[in-house]
Amino acid sequence: MMKAVLQIAPLECAGCVKKLEDHLSQMNGVISVNVFPQLGKVRMEFDRIKVHVHQLEKTISTLGFQVLSLKN
């Protein structure tokens, strides 16, 4: 298992938080997703054999959120 924290812009909309959590948690290999809207952080635990962190970043970007940085 691997953990990563992605920095995005702070979120003000509860719908945006739900959108991120729903889409990311449905990805194959994702174990847990926690979005911290005021901090603009998305913390995830995932199976790196099933999903790569770059796929998670791409999903976040596709949903309309810019990934600012990554911390493993």
Backbone torsions as a table, in degrees:
resi	resn	phi	psi	omega
1	MET	NA	148.5	-179.4
2	MET	-131.0	149.4	176.5
3	LYS	-120.1	145.2	176.8
4	ALA	-146.6	148.7	174.3
5	VAL	-122.6	121.9	178.0
6	LEU	-105.0	132.7	177.6
7	GLN	-93.2	124.1	175.3
8	ILE	-124.9	176.1	176.1
9	ALA	-67.6	147.0	177.7
10	PRO	-55.7	144.8	-178.7
11	LEU	-106.5	139.9	178.0
12	GLU	-112.2	-6.4	-172.9
13	CYS	-111.8	124.9	177.9
14	ALA	-63.3	-30.1	177.7
15	GLY	-65.3	-34.9	178.2
16	CYS	-67.2	-40.4	177.6
17	VAL	-61.2	-47.5	-179.4
18	LYS	-63.5	-41.3	179.3
19	LYS	-58.8	-47.5	178.9
20	LEU	-63.1	-49.8	-178.1
21	GLU	-60.9	-43.8	-178.3
22	ASP	-63.4	-49.7	-176.4
23	HIS	-67.2	-45.0	-177.5
24	LEU	-68.6	-40.7	-177.7
25	SER	-68.5	-20.1	178.3
26	GLN	-84.0	-8.7	-179.3
27	MET	-73.0	139.4	179.0
28	ASN	-61.2	125.0	178.1
29	GLY	100.3	-12.8	179.4
30	VAL	-83.1	125.6	-177.1
31	ILE	-95.1	-45.1	179.2
32	SER	-149.4	151.5	178.6
33	VAL	-137.8	129.0	173.5
34	ASN	-128.3	123.4	178.2
35	VAL	-106.7	128.7	177.3
36	PHE	-111.1	92.7	-168.4
37	PRO	-60.2	-44.5	-177.1
38	GLN	-68.7	-29.7	180.0
39	LEU	-88.3	-15.0	-177.4
40	GLY	66.1	41.1	-179.0
41	LYS	-121.8	142.3	174.4
42	VAL	-123.4	112.5	179.9
43	ARG	-103.0	130.1	-177.2
44	MET	-134.4	148.5	170.1
45	GLU	-120.4	132.5	-174.8
46	PHE	-152.1	163.0	176.7
47	ASP	-89.8	109.7	-174.1
48	ARG	-69.2	-11.3	175.0
49	ILE	-77.2	-33.1	-177.4
50	LYS	-91.2	-28.9	-177.3
51	VAL	-147.5	141.3	-180.0
52	HIS	-102.5	150.1	-177.9
53	VAL	-58.1	-31.2	178.9
54	HIS	-67.2	-29.8	175.1
55	GLN	-67.9	-38.3	177.6
56	LEU	-65.3	-43.2	177.3
57	GLU	-60.8	-43.1	-179.3
58	LYS	-63.3	-40.5	178.1
59	THR	-61.8	-43.8	179.3
60	ILE	-61.8	-43.5	178.4
61	SER	-63.9	-41.8	179.3
62	THR	-61.7	-31.8	178.8
63	LEU	-77.4	-5.5	175.8
64	GLY	101.5	15.4	-179.7
65	PHE	-116.4	134.1	-179.0
66	GLN	-87.0	128.7	175.2
67	VAL	-84.5	120.6	-176.8
68	LEU	-89.9	-36.6	179.0
69	SER	-162.3	167.7	-178.4
70	LEU	-130.2	135.5	173.5
71	LYS	-127.5	123.5	176.9
72	ASN	-91.7	NA	NA
